[in-house]
Amino acid sequence: MCKGLAALPHTCLERAKEIKTKLGTLLQKPDSAIDFIIPYPEKPEKVPKAQKPSPEEALQWRDSLEKLLQNPYGLASFRSFLRSEFSEENAEFWVACEDYKKTKSPVKMEEKAKKIYEEFIQTEAPKEVSGHRVNIDHFTKAVTMKNLVEPSPSSFDMAQKRIFALMEKDSLPRFLRSEFYQELIK
């Protein structure tokens, strides 16, 4: 079995071509003219003021990106902050992956996998997380593409973990220093 795509021996080249062919088939547009609707919004919805967290709750976000992302107000705030830094695609990708993992129907899973791939993973994707800023590395991208030959709830796990780690290490500390966050904890 081929372990990595970096230095492919001739026997693995055929397997790589087979994977590429299957992935190409998966990613082809459906015959019908109806585009499939995926339930994660392009832009975050406005969060009602009633959902604003207490300063104590917002302080917990310092210790856990997970808590921040699970709080609707926190997620919307973080996405707004990332938008101001031109890196909102990371949070959008994370949200799309969370939605994808909850999908039960294999048909819907395949549709969502295609949408996520086209929007975030493929080269020159509108919100590419694997492009010039290298949010995910080539190996992670290759593993993700291989996983998409037969989509499963874990198809995007490696890429999602990489993006989470990046947000936790880079974006979260900047968000915690931002004026908006500082106002929340007063």
Disulfide bonds with the S-S distance in Angstrom:
Cys2-Cys12 2.35
